[in-house]
Amino acid sequence: MDEGPNRQKKAEKTSPKNSSTKSIQGTFEPRWSHYFVYEFENKDKIQPILDSAFHKFAETPINKDDAMGRIKYALISYLTSTKTENAKLYYAIIRFLIDIIDYFHQEDLIDWIHDKVIPNIESKFLYELALLDLVEICVKLDKIERAQLYIKEIISNIASYPSSEQYNIMNSLTQLVKRVKYVQIPSLLEIVKKGLLECEEKTNEITHKIQIIELLEDLHYIEEAFSRVVKLLKEIPQDSVKIEDLRKIKKRLSKKPL
């Protein structure tokens, strides 16, 4: 999976207000550019709240009730009437909380994020990205069954797109493969492979079938990709503009180890 930037930067020596007698754990600091991937209206109001919550998690002992109170306040108080804005806010806070899980060993927050925050995201794309972030932290913490569950939810979400939204389907499949292809866990990759094959069967678009074949290749499912190319070459008209592309893919795949 994609590695984030160095996650153990030296924290600035700033103590939270009224907590001068408490020590601060570790040498971690918030990664604001990592959380705020997408701009949204209340970003500047959310950041100081998350910063104060971070310091509560960093105290020894952890002041979790106070920290979570601040998180819940941020989740509720700065919603707008725009679904897209709210989805970006939820996604930023999810990414923040995943760092909290990683930095301060708060593994119980995985379920809390999944059950309490992600269902509120009314953007299919950001919903899938949030689940992918959970997959990554679950893999890192060796919670493989949980990661499998979240990948299945992503594939189910992709399957719920109407057939008219082929562009969005392919965008989501590409994002899924991009994020999991470096995971050396066969059970996870098998779930993704199954999802790809189901999508390939459903679409009638030759271009999209070819894209899915190349995604199978990215996951090193060479035999499955090769068999799909052979099948497609038999099915499409011989004067199709895609014939040459398929022949090139077939030749490339034939040289790769199964």
VEXMARZA-905826 format. One record per residue (C-alpha): x, y, z. Coordinates in steps of 0.1 Angstrom, whole numbers, padded with zeros to 4 digits, always signed. Layout:
<sites>
XYZ;...
</sites>
This chain:
<sites>
+0000+0000+0000;+0010+0036-0004;+0033+0047+0023;+0025+0080+0040;+0052+0105+0048;+0075+0100+0078;+0050+0097+0107;+0074+0103+0135;+0083+0140+0131;+0094+0159+0161;+0063+0175+0178;+0064+0212+0185;+0067+0219+0222;+0033+0233+0228;+0012+0220+0257;-0026+0220+0257;-0042+0247+0278;-0045+0238+0315;-0025+0206+0312;+0010+0217+0320;+0013+0190+0347;+0006+0162+0322;+0032+0147+0299;+0028+0143+0262;+0032+0109+0245;+0057+0102+0218;+0069+0125+0191;+0039+0125+0168;+0022+0156+0153;-0009+0160+0132;-0005+0157+0094;-0029+0184+0083;-0023+0180+0045;-0030+0143+0049;-0064+0149+0065;-0076+0178+0044;-0073+0162+0010;-0103+0181-0002;-0111+0217+0006;-0144+0224+0023;-0161+0254+0038;-0154+0249+0076;-0119+0235+0073;-0104+0264+0092;-0129+0260+0121;-0124+0222+0123;-0086+0222+0124;-0081+0239+0158;-0107+0215+0173;-0089+0185+0159;-0056+0199+0171;-0069+0202+0207;-0083+0167+0205;-0049+0154+0193;-0033+0169+0224;-0059+0152+0246;-0051+0118+0230;-0014+0126+0235;-0016+0132+0272;-0004+0106+0297;-0028+0092+0307;-0049+0097+0276;-0078+0120+0282;-0100+0101+0258;-0135+0113+0269;-0125+0149+0265;-0108+0141+0231;-0138+0122+0218;-0161+0150+0230;-0142+0174+0208;-0143+0150+0178;-0181+0146+0182;-0185+0183+0184;-0166+0188+0152;-0187+0161+0135;-0220+0177+0145;-0215+0214+0148;-0201+0223+0113;-0223+0204+0090;-0239+0224+0062;-0269+0219+0039;-0245+0206+0012;-0239+0168+0011;-0206+0172-0007;-0192+0196+0019;-0203+0173+0047;-0188+0143+0030;-0154+0161+0028;-0157+0171+0065;-0164+0135+0075;-0136+0122+0054;-0110+0146+0069;-0120+0136+0104;-0118+0099+0095;-0083+0103+0083;-0074+0122+0114;-0089+0094+0136;-0069+0068+0117;-0037+0085+0127;-0050+0086+0163;-0055+0048+0161;-0020+0044+0147;-0002+0068+0170;-0019+0061+0203;-0031+0025+0199;-0068+0033+0199;-0080+0003+0180;-0115+0005+0192;-0120+0036+0171;-0120+0014+0140;-0155+0001+0148;-0165+0036+0159;-0155+0051+0125;-0171+0023+0106;-0204+0023+0125;-0208+0060+0134;-0191+0081+0108;-0188+0064+0075;-0226+0057+0071;-0231+0095+0071;-0209+0100+0040;-0233+0108+0011;-0207+0105-0016;-0201+0071-0031;-0165+0080-0040;-0155+0093-0005;-0174+0065+0012;-0152+0041-0007;-0120+0060+0001;-0129+0061+0038;-0133+0023+0038;-0100+0019+0019;-0083+0039+0046;-0098+0015+0072;-0086-0014+0051;-0050+0000+0053;-0050+0005+0091;-0066-0030+0096;-0038-0046+0075;-0012-0026+0094;-0027-0039+0127;-0031-0075+0113;-0069-0073+0115;-0073-0092+0083;-0109-0104+0087;-0120-0068+0093;-0101-0057+0062;-0118-0084+0042;-0152-0072+0054;-0145-0036+0044;-0132-0046+0009;-0165-0065+0004;-0184-0034+0014;-0165-0014-0012;-0172-0039-0039;-0209-0040-0029;-0210-0002-0031;-0194-0003-0066;-0220-0029-0077;-0248-0006-0066;-0239+0020-0093;-0264+0021-0121;-0251+0006-0154;-0252+0041-0169;-0224+0052-0146;-0197+0031-0162;-0171+0059-0158;-0177+0060-0120;-0176+0022-0118;-0142+0020-0135;-0129+0049-0115;-0138+0031-0083;-0123-0002-0094;-0091+0015-0105;-0088+0033-0071;-0094+0000-0053;-0067-0019-0072;-0043+0010-0068;-0047+0009-0030;-0045-0028-0025;-0022-0042-0052;+0009-0040-0029;-0007-0061-0002;+0008-0095+0000;-0024-0111+0015;-0040-0136-0009;-0074-0136+0008;-0078-0099+0003;-0066-0099-0033;-0090-0128-0041;-0119-0108-0029;-0109-0079-0053;-0103-0104-0081;-0138-0118-0077;-0153-0083-0077;-0133-0074-0109;-0145-0105-0127;-0181-0099-0118;-0179-0063-0131;-0162-0076-0163;-0192-0100-0168;-0217-0073-0163;-0204-0046-0187;-0209-0047-0224;-0183-0020-0231;-0152-0035-0247;-0131-0006-0235;-0141-0013-0199;-0136-0050-0203;-0100-0042-0214;-0095-0019-0185;-0106-0047-0161;-0083-0072-0178;-0054-0047-0172;-0065-0043-0135;-0063-0081-0131;-0028-0079-0146;-0019-0052-0120;-0029-0077-0093;-0007-0104-0110;-0037-0125-0119;-0021-0133-0152;-0040-0165-0160;-0074-0149-0154;-0064-0118-0175;-0051-0140-0203;-0082-0161-0204;-0104-0130-0206;-0084-0116-0235;-0087-0149-0254;-0125-0150-0248;-0129-0113-0258;-0109-0119-0290;-0133-0146-0300;-0164-0125-0292;-0157-0091-0308;-0159-0084-0346;-0126-0089-0364;-0128-0054-0378;-0131-0039-0343;-0107-0011-0335;-0099-0029-0303;-0085-0060-0319;-0050-0048-0321;-0050-0036-0285;-0062-0070-0274;-0035-0088-0294;-0008-0066-0278;-0022-0074-0243;-0023-0111-0251;+0013-0111-0263;+0024-0092-0232;+0005-0115-0209;+0019-0146-0226;+0054-0136-0216;+0046-0132-0179;+0048-0160-0154;+0015-0173-0141;
</sites>
